[in-house]
Each structure stands twice: as structure tokens, then as C-alpha cells.
Amino acid sequence: MPKTNNPRRVGLTEARAKLVNVRISPQKLNLVAASIRGLPVQRALNELEFSRKRISDDVRKVLYSAVSNAENNHNLDIDNLIVAEAFVGKNLVMKRFASRARGRSSRILKPFSEITIVVREAGEAA
């Protein structure tokens, strides 16, 4: 019995890319994602290139991947792309313990997050 195709999770004029298990808190990653939401792709790439945030290099790679997906898989024009969505989600949390005074310990939480970027052709309505 042949496999059935999965339905597209984005529209016909959209492409997406996702990065999971990023070792940064979702709150910090969302600051970078918010800075590129709604921008044309070239301007968003420039914004990420000159950002002082540590995670902006990884976000830039995801944006490049989304643009490549749009060009190669969906035959979209890369000059007319905008960042339609850039959203952040929680992922696993590593839990560690640190020694404290008088025989106590405290908990250290090391959160991971994930980011999804969706690009869309600018001529299409949102």
C-alpha cells in the first residue's frame, strides 16, 4: 500500500525552515525573531548580520534555509520574499544542581528552544 503525501503546512506561496534544540532561552531568542518579523528578506539578513546578539548567526542560517527552500522546492522569486512569520517555542530543559552553603543545593535550569521562520512572496495577501 503506497504512502499518502503529507498535506502542506504552509500555503502555496510560502516556505519554511525550522531549527530545534537551540541552547538559548526562548525569551532571548524571541528578541531576535521579533527584530526580523515582517521585513523583506534582504533587510532581515542585514539586520541579523550586524546584530550584537550571539544567537543571530544561527537565526541567519535558518533564514537562508527558508529562502533556499522557497527557491528550490517551491519555485518562488527570492527578490520578492518577506519574513511572514518568525516564532519561537520551548524545547527541553536540562536540570542541574549547584552546591550552596551549609550543605544545601540549588537548581540550575538550562533551557533549549526552537525557531520557525516562514517566508512568503510579497505580492500575496496575508
N, C-alpha and C positions, 0 to 999 in steps of 0.2 A: 504494500500500500504506500503510495507516494506521500511525501510530507506536504503539508499545506504551507503556503507562504504566510509569514507573519505580516499583519497589517502595518502600514507605515505609522510611526508615532508622531511624525511631523507632516506638514502639508506638502503639496507637490512642488512649491517654490521655496522650500526650506531644507536646510541640512543642519545636522547637529553633531557635536562631539562631546565626550564626557571623560572626565578624569576622576578616578576613585582612589581612595586611600592616600590622600594628601596630608602630610603631617603638619597641620596647622589648624587652629581653631576655626570653626565656621564663621565666627564673628569677624575675625581678621580677614578671612578670605572674602567675605561679603563686601568689605570696604573696597576691595579691588574690583569685584564684579560690578558694584554699583557705579564705578567710575567709567565703565565702558558700555553700559546699557543704553541702547537707542542710538549709538554713534555709528557713522559709516565705518566700514572695516578698516580702511587705511588710517583714519584718525584714531580708532581704538588701538591699532597696533603701535602708532606713535605714542599714545598715552601710556601703554604698557612698557614700551622700550625705555622711556625716560622716567618711569615711576621709581620711587625710592623704596618701595615695599619689596621684601625678599621674595614673596610668592609671585610677583608679577611676571617673572620669567616663565614659570610653569603655566600661568594663565595665557601668556602669549603663545606658547606651544599648542595649547588646546584651541585657541582661536585660529591659528594656522591650520590645524587639523580640520576644523569645521569648514574653513574656506576651501581646503583641498577636497573634502567630501562633497561640497557644493559643486565644485568644478568637475571632478572626475566621475562621481556617481550619479549626479542629478542634472548635469549639463547646464548649470546656471552661470550667468555672466558675473565674474568676480568683481568687476568695476562697479556694479550696482548693488552690492550686498551691504546690508546693515546688520548690526547685532540686535536681533529682535528680542532675545531673552538671554539672560545670564543669571542663573540661580544656583544657590549653594545649599547643600544638605549635610546633615550629620552622618557620620560613619562610626566606626568602633571607637572605644575609649580604652586606652591602656591604663591600668591602675597600678600604681607603685606606692611603696611606703618609704618614709624617711624617718630616721631616728631623731627623737627630740630629747629634751632634758628630762631627767628623773625617770628614765626607763619608759617613756611614752613613745608613741609613734604618730605620724600624721600621714594623711593620704595625699598623694600627688596624682592628678588626673592629666593624662596626655591625650587630648582629643585628636581625632582624624576627621577629615571632611571630604566632600566630593563636590565638583563643579560641573555644570552642564551649560554649554553655550549653543544657542540656536541662531543661525544666520538666515536672513530672508532677503529676497530681491526687493529693492526699494520701491519699485513700481506697484507692488501688490498692497492691498489694504490690509490693515492689521486685524 
